[in-house]
Amino acid sequence: MDYPVDMGVRPKVTGFFDEATNTISYVVQEPDGPACAVIDTVLDIDYSAGRITHGSADEIIAFVREHGLEVAWVIETHVHADHLSAAPYIQQELGGKIGIGEKIVEVQEVFGKVFNEGTEFQRDGSQFDALFRDGDTYEVGAMTCFAMATPGHTPACMVHVAGNAAFVGDTLFMPDGGSARCDFPGGDAGELYDSIQKVLSLPDETRLFICHDYGPGGRAIAWETSVAEERERNIHLAGGTSREEFIRLREERDATLAMPKLIIPSLQVNMRAGDIPTDGEGRPVLKVPLNGL
């Protein structure tokens, strides 16, 4: 596909690091105006206490208000398995449309069964305001952005590109972090390899913004790299790694990984666009399926 890349547009990007989940959320502002998008927000949860709070989201809200920004979009790069989305809370406070990739319906179908959701749980993506297809464009003020389908980590993963900045979700980590796992239902290491090649076909100087960083080797947390740097230094790709080699190393690595600590609450909330499920009396509740993941 011929994506509408415009390297002449340089949006203002501010990252917000959530230490509890090693997640980076972003406010992406058009170069010469107040419009912005908010990407991959975090809702705080004390899982052992069953308590939801909004400190991480409130930091973003305060920034947007302090700088007089106007939220056009609240974007999810995918259905996260390691943190809860604060999208509805951000939307309530700041406005904007909530968007995700169209293959959210596949994720909803799979995990609707895992969590034994009834017929009242819609599996058509209708919880979101917009479902993006590969190559779809949308506006943040005067800045045109586009969505690039990048399945592999999950079926619904998308990279969102605004001018010379691309927000890659879990498709890529910093060069010394490699790539995302592919062993969740619907994941596929071969698809991830193909998706990464699409990202690396963007211009070398494209700024890449990462959704998670764990500071490998004790280095400082970082979240911005580039296409050229990823191509040259990524530990899973440098040196011309073939598709077959990538699949082997990714699957071997995945076999050693434990499930994310927050996968059970995260999936239930995030497949609902950030809404917390409720019981028959309207009380917020979460399920714990046994031997389902």
N, C-alpha and C positions, 0 to 999 in steps of 0.2 A: 504494500500500500504506500502511496505517496503522501506522507504526512506533511501538514502545513507548517514546517519549521520556520521560525523567524528569529534568527540570532541577533537581529538589530534591536530587539526588545529585551531590556534587562530589568526584570521586576525586583522589587525590594523584598528580601526574604529574612524573616526573623524566626529562629528556632527556639523551642521551649523543651528542655530536657526533663523528663520525669524519671527520677532516680529509682523509684520503686519498681518500675517495669522496664527501665532502659529504653524508653520510647521518646522519640523526638517528634513533637507536633510543630506545625508551621503556620505562620501568617504570611501570605504571599500578596504583595500589594502592587498594583499597576504603577509604572514608573512615574507618572505625572498626574496622579489623581488619588482620591481617597478609597476607591473600590479595592476590596481584597477577598481572598478565599482563605478559609481555615482548613488545614489538612491533618487528618489522623489525630483527633483529640483524645484525651484520656479522662475517664471517670474514675475517681479514686474509690477503692474498696478495701476494707479490712475484712478479709474473707472469713477468718476465724471468729470474728465478732458479728458478721453479717451486717456490716455498717457501710453505707455509701456516703461519701462526701465529695466536695467539688473544688478543692483547693487548686488542682492543676488547671481546670477549666477557668476558674476565676482569675488566674494569672493572665490567661489569654484575653479574657473579657476586659480586664483592667487595661491591658496594653492597647486593645482596639479602641476603647473609649478615650484613653489618654491622648492618642494620636488622631482622634477624629476620623477614624476609618469607618467604612460602610461594607458590611459583609454581604457579598453576593452569593457565595457558595460555601457549604460545609462538605468537604470531600472525604470519602473513605477510599483508600487505595485498595482495600480488600476487607474481608471479614477477619478481623484480628483474633488470634487464639491466645494472646498473652496479655491483653489489657482490654478494659471495657471502654466503649466509645461514649463521649459526652456530647455527641451531635445534637440530640434534642434539647439539652440544656443550653448549649451555645445558640441554637436557633431561637429558643424562647427568649434569651437575653439580647441577642444581636440581629436576629433575622437570618436570611439566606436560605437557599435550597439545599437539601441533603441529597448527595449523589453518590452512586457506586456503580460498578460494572454490571452489565445485564445478566451475567452468569451467576449473580446472587441467587437466582431461582434454583440453580443446581445445588448450591450450598444449603439453601433452605429445605430442599427436598431431602437431602442426606441427613441433616441434623434435626429436621423435624421428626424423623423416625428415631434417631438416637435418643432424643429427649421425650419421645412418646407424646408429641404435641397433638392436640385434637384438631378437628376440622375448623375450629375458629382461628387457628394459626394459618394465615394466608401464605402460600408458597409461590407468589407471583411477583414479589418485589414491591408490592404496593405500599409497603411501609416507608419507602424512599420517595423523594420528590422527582428523581430522575434516575434512569438506568442508562448508562453510557454503553454504546457500541464502539467497536474498534474504529478509530478515526473521527469520532464525533467531536465537534467543536462546541465551545461555550464561551460566554463573555464574562470577564471581570472588569467592569467599566469599559475602557477603550482597548483593553488587552484581550486578544483572542487566545484561548487555551485549547488544547486537544487531549483526548484520552487515547492511550495505546494499550491494547489488550496484551497482557503478559502472563498467561497462565503458567502453572507449574507448581508454585508454592500452594496456591488454591486455584480453582477454576475461575474465580471472579477477580483475580488480581489485575490491576491496571496501573500503568505509569501515566502520570499527568504532567504535561509539558506546557509551560508558560514562558514564551520567549526563549531565552537561553538557559532556563532552569527546568530541570526534570525531577519530579518527586517519585522515587522508585519503590516506595513501600518496602516489602520484604524481598523483592526480586534480587537485589544486590545489597551487600553490606560494604563497609569500607574495605579497601583492597586487602588489608590484613585479616579481615573477617570472612571473606569469601562470599558465600551465597546462602540462601534460605533453605531450610529443610523441605522435603517433598513427600513426607510419609503420612501426612494427614489424609483422610478420605478425599478423593478427587485430586490429590497431588500427583505430579509426574515429573521425574527428573529430566527426561528427554524434552518435555515441553518447556521446562525451566531453561534448559540450555538454549533452545530456540528463541525463547523470549529475551534472554540476555543478549543474544546476537542482535536482535532488533534494537535493543537499547544502545548497544555499542555501535550501531550503524548511524546514530546521531552524530553531528559534528564533534570532533575531538574536544573542542573547548566548551561543550555543553556542561553546565554545572549540574552535578547529581547530588540530590539531597536524600539522605538515608533515613529510614524510619526507626531503626534500632542500632545501638552501638554498645558494646560490652567492654571496650578498652582492652583488647587482647594484649597479653604481656605486661599489663599494668600501665599502658600509655594513657594519656588524657583522653576523655571522651571527645569524639569528633563526629561530624555529620555531613560535611561537604567534601566532595571529591569531583572528578571529572571523567568524561568518557575516556580520554587518553590515559589517564592514570589507572583507571580500572582495567583497560586493555593491557597495559604494560605490567601492572603489579598485582592484580588480583590473584590470590593464592590458589583459586580454583580454575583460573582461566589463562594465566600468563604462560607464555611459551607455546601457544597454539594448541591448547588442550582440545582433543577431539570430542565429539559428542559421546562416543562410547566410553572414553576415559572419564568424562564428566559424570555420566550416569553411574559408573562403577564407584567413583570416589564419593559421590553424593549419597548413594544408597548404603555404602559401607559406613559413612559418617552418621547417617540417620539412624542406623541400627543401634548406635551407642547412646542416643539421646533419650532423656526422660521427657515425659509430657510436660508442657508449660504449666506452672503452678496455678495459673488462673484460667486454664482452658475451659473448664466446665462453666463458670459464670460468664466468661467472655463470649463464648459461642451463643449462649442463650440470649444474651443482650444484644450482641452485634448483628445477629441475623434479623433482629427486629429494628434495625436502624438506631440502636442505642436505647430503646425502650426496655424497661425492666418488666418481665412477665409477672402476671398477677394470678391469684387463685380465684375461686368462684365468688368470693366476697370482695374482690378488688384489692386485696392486700399484696404487696410486692413479695414474690417468692422466687426461689431458684430450686431446680431439681438436681439431684446427683444420681445419674444413671450408673448402675454397677456393671462393670465388664462390658461397657458399650463403646469404649474408645481404644 
